[in-house]
Amino acid sequence: MSGHKAKRIQTNSDGSIYVPGTEQPITERHLRIDELLKGYDPYLELQFIPPGERGLLDTKPWRVVHRPPNAQAYIVLYADDADERLLARIIRADNAKQNVLTEMEALNKAKEAVKRAEERAALRESHALAASIFRSPKYHYKHNGVDFGEPR
């Protein structure tokens, strides 16, 4: 083995991967919001703005960019956080796809979309676990402290 030490991946206190130069890591929730944006309009993109790239008056670290085909990309909005409120702002502002919604209706619609996405992710995870258990030749299959081979 050479004299090089293997570098460990740095993580934040919540277990997410540390990205140098950013104050806020990209989490699973942010990826889910980006996925929902792309489901709503495939040309929308969620972006985190690192502190070094912000102007003096820029206080919002998130932006949504619209990249239509055969046209110049433009910034749709800036946001404090990438959550259901951001989705609600996009839905509320889109007059082409539906009527203008009230603030509460837009927020409820965005919360429902996030909840459905979380439920789909949990269902995919449980299906993967069940498939793994069924394929396993082991009598006792342990996952998260639960022994699936013991009779109840």
C-alpha positions in Angstrom: 0.0 0.0 0.0 1.3 3.5 -0.8 1.9 6.2 1.7 -1.5 7.9 0.9 -4.1 7.9 3.5 -7.7 7.3 2.4 -9.8 10.4 2.9 -13.1 9.9 4.7 -16.2 11.5 3.3 -17.1 14.4 5.5 -20.7 14.5 6.8 -22.8 17.1 8.5 -24.4 16.6 11.9 -27.6 15.2 10.3 -25.7 12.6 8.3 -25.9 14.3 4.9 -22.8 14.7 2.8 -20.9 17.9 3.4 -20.4 20.0 0.3 -17.5 22.5 0.7 -18.5 26.1 0.3 -22.1 25.6 1.1 -23.9 26.4 4.4 -26.8 24.2 3.6 -26.4 20.6 2.3 -28.6 19.2 -0.4 -30.9 16.7 1.4 -33.4 14.1 0.4 -36.2 16.6 0.9 -34.5 19.1 -1.5 -34.2 16.3 -4.1 -37.8 15.4 -3.6 -38.9 19.1 -4.1 -36.8 19.2 -7.3 -38.4 16.0 -8.5 -41.9 17.4 -7.9 -40.9 20.6 -9.7 -39.8 18.6 -12.7 -43.0 16.6 -12.5 -45.0 19.8 -12.6 -43.0 21.3 -15.4 -39.9 19.4 -16.8 -38.2 22.6 -17.6 -38.1 23.8 -14.0 -34.9 23.3 -11.9 -34.2 23.9 -8.2 -30.8 25.4 -7.5 -28.9 26.1 -4.2 -26.9 29.4 -4.4 -23.7 29.0 -2.4 -22.9 32.0 -0.1 -19.9 33.1 -2.3 -22.0 33.4 -5.4 -24.7 35.6 -3.8 -24.8 39.3 -4.0 -24.7 41.6 -1.0 -28.4 42.0 -0.9 -29.2 38.3 -1.8 -30.4 36.6 1.4 -32.4 33.7 -0.2 -30.2 30.7 -0.8 -32.7 28.9 -3.2 -33.9 29.7 -6.7 -36.1 28.1 -9.3 -34.9 28.4 -12.9 -37.0 27.8 -16.0 -35.1 26.4 -19.0 -37.6 26.3 -21.8 -36.4 24.6 -25.1 -35.2 27.0 -27.7 -35.3 30.0 -25.3 -33.1 31.8 -22.8 -33.2 30.4 -19.2 -34.6 32.7 -16.6 -35.0 32.8 -12.8 -38.6 32.2 -11.7 -38.2 33.0 -8.0 -35.9 33.0 -5.0 -36.8 31.3 -1.8 -35.7 31.0 1.8 -36.1 27.2 1.8 -36.9 24.4 -0.7 -40.1 23.1 0.8 -43.9 22.9 0.1 -44.1 26.8 0.3 -41.9 27.0 -2.8 -44.1 24.5 -4.6 -47.2 26.5 -3.6 -45.7 29.7 -5.0 -45.0 27.9 -8.4 -48.6 26.5 -8.5 -50.2 29.8 -7.4 -48.2 31.8 -10.1 -49.0 29.4 -13.0 -52.1 30.7 -14.7 -51.5 28.6 -17.9 -52.3 25.2 -16.2 -55.1 26.2 -13.8 -57.1 29.0 -12.3 -55.4 31.2 -9.8 -55.6 29.5 -6.4 -55.8 31.1 -3.0 -52.8 31.0 -0.8 -54.2 28.2 1.4 -55.3 26.1 -1.5 -51.9 26.3 -3.2 -50.1 25.4 0.1 -52.5 22.5 0.7 -51.9 21.2 -2.8 -48.2 21.5 -2.4 -48.3 19.7 1.0 -50.3 16.9 -0.6 -47.8 16.5 -3.4 -44.9 16.3 -0.9 -46.8 13.8 1.2 -47.6 11.6 -1.8 -43.9 11.7 -2.8 -42.8 10.6 0.7 -45.4 7.8 0.7 -44.2 6.6 -2.7 -40.6 6.6 -1.4 -41.5 4.7 1.7 -43.5 2.2 -0.3 -40.6 1.6 -2.7 -38.3 1.1 0.4 -40.7 -1.4 2.0 -41.0 -3.3 -1.3 -37.2 -3.5 -1.7 -37.0 -4.8 1.9 -39.7 -7.4 1.3 -38.0 -8.6 -1.9 -34.7 -8.8 -0.1 -36.2 -10.9 2.7 -38.0 -13.3 0.3 -34.8 -13.8 -1.8 -32.6 -14.4 1.3 -31.7 -18.0 2.1 -31.4 -17.1 5.8 -33.9 -18.3 8.4 -33.4 -15.1 10.5 -33.3 -11.9 8.6 -32.6 -8.8 10.8 -33.3 -5.3 9.7 -33.3 -2.2 12.0 -33.3 -4.5 15.1 -36.3 -6.6 13.9 -35.9 -10.3 13.3 -38.2 -11.3 10.5 -37.6 -15.0 11.1 -39.1 -15.2 14.6 -42.7 -16.2 15.0 -44.8 -13.4 16.5 
